[in-house]
Amino acid sequence: MAHHKSAKKRIRQNVKRRARNQATLSKMKTLMKKVHASEDKATADVLLKEAVSYIDKSVSKGRLHKNTAARRKSSLTRYVNSLEA
């Protein structure tokens, strides 16, 4: 256990940040699953736009590496483009 006041504060901060990061990543995965679960192109396009926006926000906050985000967006886009209109 930490003895210094600053170390105790750092532990509190880390707990909050970890919870926030987990919630963000969980929501992102849920949005991605919704895109992959959609069968028609119109719905998939709307869900894709929401998912891509959320992925970009995660990158800007530093929760996700930009290349990881690009790979995930590419995967989602390829899936949506493969659906028939």
N, C-alpha and C positions, 0 to 999 in steps of 0.2 A: 504494500500500500504506500501511496505517496506521503511524504512528510512535509514537503515545502508547499506553501500556499499556492504558488504558481503552478506546481505540478497537479494539485487538486483541481485547480481551475481548468487546466488543460484536459484532464480526464472528463470533467463535466462538458466541456466544449466538444470533445470527441464523441461522447455519447449522443449529443444532440445532432451532430453532423452525420454520424453513422445512420441514425434513424431517418434523417432527411434524405440521405443518399439512397437508402434502401427503398424508401417510399417512391422516390423518383424513378429508380430503375424498375421497380415493380409495375408502376403505371405505364412506363414505356413498353415493357414486355407485353402487358395486357393490350395496349393499342396495336402492337404488332400482330398479336394473335387474332385480334378482331379483323385486321386486314386480310390475313391468311384464311380466316374462316368465311369471309364474304364470297358469295358465289356470282353475283352480278356486278358488272363493271361500274355502273353508276354509284352504287353504294361503296364499292371498293375505292373509287376515286376520292370520295368525300373522306373516308377513313384514312386513306393514304396521306391526304393533305394534313390532317390532324396529327398523324403519327410523325410525319417528317418535321412538322413544326416543333413538336415536343422533343424530338431527337436533337434538332438544332439548338433548342434552349438548353438541353443537357450539356451540349458541347460548350456553349458560351459560359455556363456556370462551372465548367471544369469537372463535371461528373463523368464525362465520357471522352475518350480520345477521338480526334477528328477523323482518323482513318477508320476506326470502328464504326463511327456514325455513318460515314460514307458507305461502308460495306452493308450496313443494315438498310440504309435508304435504297441502295442499289437492289438489294434482294427484294424489298417490298415493291419497288417500281417494276422489276422484271415480272413479279407475280401478277401485278395489276395489268400490265401490258399483255400478258398471256391470256387473260380472260377474254371471252368473246363479247362483243358489244350487244 
